[in-house]
Amino acid sequence: MTTDERRPSWTGQAVHVPGHQVWLLAVSYGVTIANLYYCQPLLPDMARSYSLASEIGYLPAVGQLGYALGLVLVVPLGDIVRRRPLVCLLLLVEVVALVVTSTAPTVGVLLAAGAVIGLAGASVVNILIPYAATLAGEHERGRVIGTMLSGGLVGILLSRTIAGLTAEAIGWRALFLGAAVVTLLLSGVLVCSLPSAPAEIAIGYAAQFRATVKLAVSEPLLRRRSLIGACTFGAFGVFWATVAFLLSGPSYQYGEAEIGLFALVGVAGAIAARAAGRAVDRGWQRRLTGILLIVGVASFGVTAIGTQGLVWLVVGLLAMDMAVQGAHLLNMTAIYGLVNVARSRIASVYMTTYTLGGVAGTTAGTAAYQFGGWAAVSAVGAVFMVLGLIVWARDNHGGFHAS
């Protein structure tokens, strides 16, 4: 850390994070991230609104690209400006983008608004998570981060259920307008609830950006965990960017509401994330990461026969979500232990890589479904998991370590 950086007294030591504050942050994470995922079960319906425009299929990838831009350009601000006004400003930007989405006259406008939703949402959640990690003591960091990630996962999965039920009742445009109202209310709650703390360090934006790049270059654990995260989130994107097309197709012929209800199956992954958080606090990160990646590879073998019966699709989804969310928590707990201050830098590096993996997964999954159907989707998902397992195994050196 350079000599012109300062560390306010409130970050000088770890403290116990009150349970109600952890849950508020978890709910904020879930509500914010849900805005990015509402579109996924609605892609067939949205395409019909624009004369079956095939470009609609790339809306999730555009949102992920916006997410990545937010991680690179905005999240580092979390260390060098006051968090409360920054978070609330970003939520207001997201509100505007949601309103534009609900009224978008063309696919181009819709895609642009999707990118802004991704940028603002990424910035909010990845400023809040380092904040929680900084407040938490070493003995409880896994539990705190696990609770927040559970909130995010529940938000992602419930977004699909809410989207399906709401769209079938009143249309997808009304859904996004409602999401704008909820996000506006959330910004008001956080204005009243987040502490008015000073900036964590006193450096400029350019210096913070250089420090973030230096951290990525100098920390092999951060690079390794970031690559594992990118692979697992890529597999997650492969599945969720395409499963709505499978469920609405000849094999199942589900409507929006049924597709949305299917997403509830993945809530079990939130339970796995919390359980993994407690394992992390016992120092079992590396061993459990390898086990979860193996489970992830196997899960796509099960989903491959999902066209033959819903039970196979459900079992594969449960295993895949457990692997992805559990590995994500293990990654984040390991990397947030690298430093005691300025954790937004770590969030920027890890989550940028993680999100680019998601972009690659949603894009590859969409293309795989178009050219090879569900079997190709399952094969591509398995490839992403295998790549993550290779990254994990290359540093094994014959033993298991905490990292």
N, C-alpha and C positions, 0 to 999 in steps of 0.2 A: 504494500500500500504506500502511495507517495506521501511526502511530508505535508502536502497541502490538503490531505484528507483528514476529516475529523470524525469522531464517533461519539454521538450524544450519549449521555449517561443512561438513557432508557434502553440502549442496546448493549450496554457493557457487560451484562450477565444474563444468563438464561433464567426465565421465570416460569412459574406454572401458569398455563393458559386456562382461564375459566371455561367450563364446559359450554356455557351459553354463547360465549364468543366464538368458540370453535364451530358450533353448530350454525351460527349466523354466517360465518365465512363459508361453511360448506353449502348452505342454502344459496348464498350469493353466487358461488361457483356453479351450482346446478342450474339456477335460473339463467345465468349469463351464457353458459355453454349450450344450453338447450336451444337458444335462438339460432345457433349455427346448424343444428341438426333437424329442425322442424321439417326442412324440405325433403329429407331422404325418403320417407314413405309416401310422399306426395308427388314424386317426380312424374309418374304416369298421368296423374290428374292435371298437373301443371303443364305438361306437354300438350294435353288436349286443349288447354286455354290458349295456346299459341300455335294452333293448327299442326299439332304433333311435331313441333320443332325438335330435331334430334339434339340440338345444342343444350337443351335442358338437362341432359344426362351429365353434363360437366359442371353443373351448379355446385355440387359438393366439393369438387376439386378447386373451383374458383374461390370458394369460401376458405379452403385450407391454404391456398396461396396468400389470401389476405391475412390469414392467421399467422403465416410465416413472416410476412412483412411487419406485422405488429410486434412480433417477438424480436426482430432485428432492430427496428427503428424506435419502438415506443417503450418496451419493457425495461431497457436499461435506465430509463428515467425514474423508475421506482426507487433507485438508490439515491438520486441526486435532487429530487424535488419532493415536496410534501405529498404524501400518498393520497390523503382524503380528497383534496380538490382534483387531483389527477384522475382518480378512479371515477369520481362523479361526472367529470367532463366527458370521459370516454363512454360512460353509460348513456349520456345524453346524445352523443354521436351515434351510438347504436340505436337509440330510439328513432332518430331521423331516418336511418337506413332501413329500419323495419317498416316504417310508414311508407317509404318509397317502394319497398318490396311489395307491400299490399296493394299499391296502385300502379305498379310498373306496366306501361303500355306496350313495351317490346321486350324481347328476350335480352337484348343488349343492356337495357336499363336494369333488368332483373339480375343479370350477372354482375354488373357494377355494384349494385346494392349488396349483393351477397359477399363480395370481396370486402366491403366496408364493415359488414357485420362480423366477418372473420377477423379483421384487423382490430376492431374495438374489443371484441370478446376475448381474443387472445391476450390483449394487453391487460384487461381487468383481472382475469383469473391468474395470470402469471405475475402479477404484482401482489395479489393477495396471498398466494402460496408461499413465496419467500418471506413475506411479512409474518405468517404463522410459524414458519420454520425458525425464524429469528427469535420470536418470543418463546418458543418451546424449549424446555430443558432437554439435554441429551437423552435422558431416560424416558422421555415421552414423545420425542420427535416423530418416531414411527407411528405412534397412535394418532397424533394430531394430523400428520400428513395423510394417514390412512383414512381418517374421518372426512377430510376435505375431498380426497379423491373419490370416496364413496358418494359424497354429495354430487360431484361432477358426473360420475357414472350414472347415478339415478337420474340426473338431469338429462343426460344424453338419451337414456332408454325411455324415460317417461315422455320425453319430447316426441318420440315416435308414436306412443300411444295417444297422447293428447292431440297430436297432429292428425292422426287417422280419425279419431272420434269427432273432433271439431270440424275437420274438412268435410266429412260426410254429412254433418248436420247443417253447417252454415257456409261452407266453402273455404278454400285455402287462403283467399285474400283476407277474409275476416280473422282467420287465425293469426296472421302476422300483425294485423292491427291490434289484436288483443295482446300479443307478445310485447308490442311497443308500450302499451299501458302498464303491463306488469313490470317491465324494465324501468319505466319512469318512476313507479312506486318504489322499486328497489333502490334507485339512486337517492330518493328521499330518506329511506331508512338508514343507508350507509352514511349520509351526511350527519345524521344524528348519533350514529353508533360508533363509527371509527374514531379513534383518538386523534387529536390534533397534534401529531408529532412533527418535529422538524425533519428536514432531509437527513438521511443517514450519513452521507459523506458529502464533503464540500469540494467538488471538482466540477469542471465543465463537461458538456455533452461529448465533445471530441475526445477528451481525456478518458471519460468513461467508456466510450466505444473502443479506444485503444486498449484499455485495461481488460475489456471483455474478450477481445481477440487474443491478447497475451495469455489470458486464462485458458482459452481453448487450446492454444499451442503448447502450454506448459504442463497441462494436467492429463496424463494418459488415462486415468480412471474416468474422468469426465468424458473424454472422447469415446472410450469403450462403452460406457453406459449409454451414451447418446446414440451410438450405432445400434445397440441392442434395442433401445426404445424405438428407433426409426423402423426397424424390421418388424417389431410386434405391432406397432400402430399401422404399418403398411398392411399387415395381414387383416387387422380390424377393418381398415378402409375397404379392402377387397370384398369382404363379406357384406358389410352394411351398405355399400354403394350399389349393390346389385340384388340383394335378397328381395327387395320390393318387386322387382321385375319377375323373379321366380315365383313369388307368392301370388302375383296378379296374373300370371300366365296359365297355360293349359293344365299344369300339374295340380294347382290349387284353386285358381280362379277366385282369390280373395278380393274383397273391397278394401277401401282405405281404413275403415274401422278395424277389420280383422287383421290387417297388416300392422296397424298400430298396436293392437293387443299382443301380437306375437312378440313385440319388442320387450314386453314385461318379463319374458323368460330370462333375459340377460341381467335382470336386477340381482340375480345370485352372484354375479361378478362383484357387486358392491360389497357383499358379505365377505367374499374372498379377499378383497382389498383390505378390509379392516382386520381380518385374521392375519394377513401377511404383515400388517403394521406391527402387530404384537410380536411376530417372529423376528422382525427386523430389530426390535428393541433388545432381543436376546442374541443378536450377532450372527444370524443364520442367512445373511443376504446371498452369498455366492452359491451355496448348495441349493437353496430354494429356487434361485434364478434358473439354474440348469434344469431342475425338475419341471418347472413351469414351461420352459421352452420346448421340452420334449412333449409335454401334454399338448402344447399348441400345435406342433407338427401333427400329432395323432388326431387332433380335433378336425382337421380338414380332410382326413381320410374318412371320417364319419359323415361330415357334411356332404361329401361327394355323392353319397347315396340318398341325399335328402329329397330327391325327386321321387323316390320309391315309397316315402312315408314321412309324415310329420315328426314322428318320434326320433328319427335319425337326425333331422335338422335341429331339433331341440337339444338333443344330447351333444351334438357337435358345437352348437352355439354356447351351451353352458361351459364346456371345456375350453373353448376359444376365449370367451370373456374372462374366465378365471385366469388363464395364462396371460392375457394381455394386461389386465388391470393389476394382477399381482406383480408381474415383472415391472410395470410402470412405477408402482410404489417402491419396490426394492431399489430401482434405479435412483429415484428421487431422494430417498433417505440416504443412500450412499453418497451422492454428490453434494447434498446440502451440508454434510458433515465435513467437507473439505475446507470451509472457511467459517469464520465467526461473524462476518459483516459483509455487506454488499452482495447479498445472495441473488439479487436480480440479475447480476452478470451470469451466474450459473444457470438461472432460469432461461435467460436469453439463448445461451449456447445449447443447452439440452433440449429445450422445447422447440427451437428452430429446427434442429436435426430431426427431432421426433415428428414434427408436423410435416416436414418435407417427405418423411417416410409415409405419412398419411396421404399426402398429395400423390405420391407415386402409387400407393395402393389403390386409391379410388380411381385414378386414371387407368391403371393396369387392369383393375377389376371390371371397369366399364367396357374397355376394349376386349377383354377376355370373354365377357358375356355376349358381346355382339358377334364375335367370330367363332366361339367354341361352346357357348352355352354354359350351363352350371358346372359341368365337369371341368371345363377350363378354368372357371373361377376358383374352384376348390384346389386345383393344381397350383395356381398362382399364389393363393393364400399359403399353401404348404411351403412353397419356395421361400416366401418372405420369412416364415418361421425358421426354416433350415438355415438361412443366412444369419439370423440372430443367434442360433445355436453355434454356428461356426465361429462367430465373433467371441462368444462366451468361452468356447473350448480352446481357442488359440492362446488364451492367457491362463489356462488351467495349470500348466506346469506340474501335472501329476497330483495336485492337491486342491483343497477347497480353502478359500480365503474369505475374509469378511467383505471384500469389495465385490 
